[in-house]
Amino acid sequence: MYCRNCGKKIDENFKVCPYCGTSYEQNFNMNYNVKQEVNSESNGICYGIIGFFFPIVGLILYLVWMNERPRAAKSAGIGALINVILGVIFAIIVLIFIFLVGVNSL
């Protein structure tokens, strides 16, 4: 086990870090909170996919979760942004194709 305050290796039986004095129980609570936060953010890819297929939903999720769940919000926002960028690129390609076919038909 490693101390969350100083990062040095400590024995699991210690109640206090011998290097910095941080209590073991405090470190356990901090580790639990970090693991809980990581688990709650593990669905980031799912939110990115939702944001990609439903960009308005992705934008709303981004705005709602910006402060509460930043990783999930970022994933949803990136998914929505990728959808919009690909849509614009596709529209430009279609316009170029229509222009080239129209010029060639004259």
C-alpha positions in Angstrom: 0.0 0.0 0.0 1.2 3.5 -0.7 0.5 6.7 1.2 -1.8 9.1 -0.7 -0.1 12.1 0.8 3.6 11.4 0.3 3.4 8.4 -2.0 5.9 6.2 -0.1 5.2 2.5 0.5 3.7 1.7 3.9 2.6 -1.5 5.6 -1.1 -2.2 5.5 -1.1 -2.7 9.3 0.0 0.9 10.0 -2.7 3.3 11.1 -0.4 6.3 10.4 2.1 6.9 7.7 5.6 6.8 9.3 6.9 9.3 6.8 4.4 12.1 6.7 2.0 11.3 9.6 -1.2 11.0 7.5 -3.7 8.6 9.1 -4.3 5.3 7.3 -8.1 5.6 7.7 -8.1 8.9 5.9 -6.1 7.4 3.1 -8.5 4.5 2.8 -11.4 6.9 2.5 -9.6 8.9 -0.1 -8.8 5.7 -2.1 -12.4 4.6 -1.9 -13.6 8.0 -3.2 -11.2 7.9 -6.1 -12.2 4.3 -7.0 -15.9 5.3 -6.8 -15.3 8.3 -9.0 -13.4 6.2 -11.6 -16.2 3.6 -11.7 -18.8 6.3 -12.2 -16.9 7.7 -15.1 -16.2 4.4 -16.8 -19.1 4.8 -19.2 -17.4 7.7 -21.0 -17.3 5.8 -24.3 -21.0 5.1 -24.1 -21.7 8.8 -23.6 -19.4 9.6 -26.5 -21.4 7.2 -28.7 -24.7 8.7 -27.6 -23.3 12.2 -28.3 -22.2 11.1 -31.7 -25.6 9.7 -32.8 -27.6 12.3 -31.0 -25.5 15.5 -31.0 -28.2 17.6 -29.3 -28.3 15.1 -26.5 -24.5 15.2 -26.3 -24.5 19.0 -26.1 -27.1 18.9 -23.3 -25.2 16.3 -21.4 -22.0 18.3 -21.8 -23.6 21.4 -20.4 -25.4 19.7 -17.6 -22.4 17.5 -16.4 -19.6 20.0 -17.0 -18.9 20.5 -13.2 -20.4 17.3 -11.8 -19.0 14.6 -14.2 -16.3 16.3 -16.3 -15.1 13.1 -18.0 -18.5 11.9 -19.1 -19.4 15.5 -20.1 -16.2 15.7 -22.2 -17.0 12.4 -23.9 -20.5 13.4 -24.8 -19.3 16.7 -26.1 -16.6 15.2 -28.2 -19.1 12.7 -29.7 -21.4 15.5 -30.6 -18.5 17.6 -32.0 -17.3 14.7 -34.2 -20.8 14.3 -35.6 -21.1 17.9 -36.5 -17.6 18.0 -38.1 -18.3 14.9 -40.1 -21.6 16.3 -41.2 -20.0 19.5 -42.5 -17.3 17.6 -44.3 -19.9 15.4 -45.9 -21.9 18.4 -47.0 -18.8 20.0 -48.5 -18.0 16.8 -50.4 -21.6 16.6 -51.7 -21.5 20.2 -52.9 -18.2 19.7 -54.7 -19.5 16.6 -56.3 -22.7 18.4 -57.4 -20.6 21.3 -58.8 -18.3 19.0 -60.7 -21.2 17.0 -62.2 -23.0 20.2 -63.1 -20.0 21.7 -64.8 -19.3 18.5 -66.8 -22.9 18.2 -68.0 -22.7 21.6 -69.8 
